Amino acid sequence: MNWLTAINTKLSRWVMYLACASLVGLVCIVDFSVVMRYGFNNSPVYAEQVALLLVISVAMFGAAAGVRDVGHIGLDSLVEILPLKAQRFIGVIVGCINIVFAGSLLVGCWLMAHSTYGSTIPTLGISEAFRYVPPMIAGVLIVLFSIEHQVAAVTKQKVIRSWH
């Protein structure tokens, strides 16, 4: 468990750094686009597509980091009134659901990337498949983070959050 925790802690931090950098990039590109459109009447054609790629990155990388640090939406007030054994059981079920969801996300995005590889994003000149890279990375990370939580639940350990 120690090696998995060490790897996941570093991955979680790096994926959150990527999410933050994507958010900063998103704010910059949108601000630049607005200034160019309304200040100079010369809107960059690539700004919308770059912003869309950055939104996907922020959402997917932030979601992966949220799974690692148990920041996702849950009914904690309901679960906390249950006995400890039931809480652990529900935690295992939630972990399994996370793994199935992340696996579905990974496979679905892989299929979509494969089917759109030949198409290009018109204003950027890159393959449409690049839209599916952040969700695929997030899917792998969510699986890893969920496995860590599953192991911790079975061994009655606690996962220490990356962000305190």
Secondary structure, 3 states (H helix, E strand, C coil): CHHHHHHHHHHHHHHHHHHHHHHHHHHHHHHHHHHHHHHHCCCCCCHHHHHHHHHHHHHHHHHHHHHHCCCCCCCHHHHHCCCHHHHHHHHHHHHHHHHHHHHHHHHHHHHHHHHHCCCEECCCCEEHHHHHHHHHHHHHHHHHHHHHHHHHHHCCCCCCCCCC
